[in-house]
Amino acid sequence: LGKADMDELPPGLNFIIPAVQRVIKMSVRTHSYDLRGANSINSLSKDGLTINTELTVLYKIKPDKAAEIYVEYGLDYESKIIKPVIRSAVRDVIATLDSSQVYQERELIQKKLMETVSKELEKRYILLDEILIRDIRLPKRVVEAIEQKRRAYEEMQKMKFVVEREKLEAERKRVEAKGIADANKIIAGSLTKEYLQWKFIENIKAYAQGDNNTVILIPYDQQMTPIINIPNIKK
């Protein structure tokens, strides 16, 4: 009688009164709504640049609220709910970010959109499943400037690493040289006159026991008695 019955019919077989009742079918499955191409969204970043965003919204209506959606918005609820809500959310989120953030932080944008859109759609009896960002386009000159800045930063970080590595290597060599110098000092301190004379005599003994040695010359200025190796006493 010109009024909507606010009780939804469950899936399956249902009976109606012909000519009196009319059934409006509304799918409660997940739907996708594209905002791409001519339907994409232009918005201004925090630093005043135009950002073009293309995305897909995955959603479904609440089964127990189908009648309310139909009464308030009709069957064209995508253009009356989904489109304006997502457009408003994209513009609000982009407005909080500068162009470099928009270019580099797509995940942050998606997270903020999910939070905002989910709340707004739920007020209108729609459940948000996912927002898929297809593309975010910035002016070409801006992209080139951001890339140049990124490369310069990476090069600077690389140079910092090289300088730090060279400093560590120089420190390693300094410690190594100090260790060698300290060791030499210890060795030099242990080389007394008596020790050197004893070592000298030991070396002469070892030489004298050689099979091919016949004569050993010892310097007289060492205050030692010359030693002559006589071959015929060898065994």
C-alpha positions in Angstrom: 0.0 0.0 0.0 2.9 2.3 -0.8 4.8 1.6 2.4 7.9 -0.5 2.8 7.8 -3.5 5.1 10.8 -3.0 7.4 11.2 -6.8 8.0 13.7 -8.3 5.6 12.9 -11.6 4.0 15.6 -14.3 4.7 17.4 -16.0 1.8 15.4 -19.0 0.4 11.7 -19.6 -0.4 9.3 -16.9 0.7 5.6 -16.2 0.0 4.2 -12.9 -1.0 0.7 -11.6 -2.0 0.8 -10.8 -5.7 -0.4 -7.4 -6.7 -0.2 -6.3 -3.1 3.4 -7.0 -2.2 6.5 -6.4 -4.2 9.9 -7.8 -3.4 13.0 -5.7 -3.9 16.2 -7.8 -4.2 19.3 -6.4 -2.5 22.5 -8.4 -2.5 24.3 -8.8 0.9 27.4 -10.1 -0.8 30.6 -8.2 -1.0 30.5 -5.5 -3.7 33.3 -3.5 -5.3 33.1 0.1 -6.2 35.8 1.7 -8.4 36.8 5.3 -8.3 39.2 5.2 -11.3 39.7 7.1 -14.6 37.1 9.8 -15.0 35.7 8.8 -11.6 39.1 9.2 -9.8 39.6 11.7 -7.0 41.6 15.0 -7.2 42.6 16.5 -3.9 45.1 19.0 -2.5 48.0 18.0 -0.4 49.2 20.0 2.7 51.7 21.9 0.5 49.0 22.8 -2.1 49.7 20.2 -4.8 47.0 18.4 -6.8 47.0 14.7 -6.1 45.1 12.2 -8.2 44.0 9.0 -6.4 42.4 5.9 -7.9 41.0 3.2 -5.6 38.5 0.4 -5.2 36.2 0.0 -2.2 35.0 -3.4 -1.1 31.9 -3.4 1.0 28.6 -5.1 1.8 25.3 -4.0 3.3 24.1 -5.1 6.7 21.5 -7.9 6.0 19.2 -6.7 8.8 19.4 -3.1 7.5 18.6 -3.6 3.9 15.1 -2.1 4.3 16.4 1.0 5.9 19.0 1.5 3.1 16.3 1.1 0.5 13.9 3.5 2.2 16.5 6.2 2.8 18.7 5.9 -0.3 16.9 3.6 -2.8 18.8 1.1 -4.9 21.3 3.7 -6.1 23.0 3.7 -2.7 26.5 3.5 -4.2 26.4 7.0 -5.7 24.5 8.3 -2.7 26.7 6.7 0.1 29.9 5.1 -1.1 31.0 7.7 -3.6 30.6 10.9 -1.4 31.9 9.2 1.7 35.1 7.9 0.1 35.7 11.2 -1.8 35.4 13.3 1.3 37.7 10.9 3.2 40.4 10.9 0.6 40.4 14.7 0.4 40.5 15.0 4.2 43.4 12.6 4.5 45.5 14.0 1.7 45.1 17.5 3.1 47.0 16.4 6.2 50.0 15.2 4.3 52.6 17.0 2.2 53.5 15.7 -1.3 56.6 13.8 -0.1 54.5 11.9 2.5 51.8 11.2 -0.1 54.5 9.7 -2.4 56.2 7.6 0.2 53.5 6.6 2.7 50.8 4.8 0.8 50.2 2.4 3.7 49.6 5.3 6.1 47.0 6.8 3.7 45.3 3.4 3.3 45.1 3.0 7.1 43.7 6.5 7.7 41.1 5.9 4.9 40.1 2.6 6.4 39.5 4.2 9.8 37.5 7.2 8.5 35.4 5.4 5.8 34.6 2.5 8.1 33.0 4.7 10.7 31.1 6.8 8.1 29.7 3.8 6.2 28.7 2.0 9.4 26.5 5.0 10.3 24.7 4.2 7.0 24.3 0.5 7.6 27.2 -0.5 5.3 30.2 -2.6 6.3 33.6 -1.8 4.8 35.8 -4.8 3.9 38.8 -3.1 2.3 40.1 -0.1 0.4 42.5 -0.9 -2.4 44.6 2.0 -3.5 45.3 1.5 -7.2 47.3 4.6 -7.9 48.4 7.9 -6.5 49.7 10.4 -9.0 51.6 13.5 -8.3 52.9 16.1 -10.8 55.9 14.8 -12.7 58.3 17.6 -11.6 57.4 16.8 -7.9 58.1 13.1 -8.4 61.5 13.9 -10.0 62.4 16.3 -7.1 61.4 13.7 -4.5 63.5 11.0 -6.2 66.5 13.3 -6.5 66.3 14.1 -2.8 66.0 10.4 -2.0 69.0 9.5 -4.0 71.0 12.4 -2.4 70.0 11.1 1.0 71.0 7.5 0.2 74.4 8.8 -1.2 75.0 10.8 2.0 74.2 7.7 4.2 76.6 5.7 2.0 79.4 8.2 2.6 78.7 8.2 6.3 79.1 4.5 6.3 82.4 4.6 4.4 83.8 7.3 6.7 82.8 5.4 9.8 84.3 2.2 8.4 87.6 4.0 7.7 87.6 5.4 11.2 87.2 2.0 12.6 89.9 0.6 10.4 92.3 3.4 11.4 91.5 2.7 15.1 92.2 -1.0 14.6 95.6 -0.3 13.0 96.4 2.1 15.8 95.6 -0.5 18.5 97.6 -3.1 16.5 100.6 -0.8 16.2 100.5 0.1 19.8 100.4 -3.6 20.7 103.4 -4.3 18.5 105.3 -1.4 20.0 104.5 -2.5 23.6 105.7 -6.0 22.7 108.9 -4.7 21.3 109.5 -2.7 24.5 109.0 -5.8 26.6 111.4 -7.8 24.4 114.0 -5.1 24.4 113.8 -4.8 28.1 114.5 -8.5 28.5 117.7 -8.5 26.3 120.3 -8.0 29.0 124.1 -8.2 28.4 124.3 -11.5 30.2 121.3 -13.0 28.3 122.9 -11.9 25.0 126.3 -13.5 25.9 124.5 -16.7 26.9 122.6 -16.8 23.7 125.7 -16.1 21.7 127.5 -19.1 23.4 124.5 -21.4 22.7 124.5 -20.5 19.1 128.3 -21.2 18.8 127.8 -24.6 20.4 125.0 -25.4 17.9 127.2 -24.3 15.1 130.3 -26.2 16.3 128.2 -29.5 16.3 127.6 -29.2 12.6 129.1 -31.8 10.4 130.7 -29.4 7.9 132.1 -26.8 10.3 135.9 -26.8 10.7 136.7 -23.3 12.1 134.8 -20.9 14.2 136.0 -17.3 14.4 135.0 -15.4 17.5 135.4 -11.6 17.8 138.0 -10.6 20.4 136.1 -7.4 21.5 133.5 -9.6 23.2 136.0 -10.3 26.0 135.7 -14.0 25.4 138.4 -16.7 24.8 138.4 -17.7 21.1 137.0 -21.2 20.5 138.4 -23.4 17.7 136.4 -26.3 16.4 138.9 -29.3 15.9 137.3 -31.7 13.4 139.3 -34.8 14.6 137.6 -34.7 18.1 134.1 -35.1 16.6 132.5 -38.5 17.0 
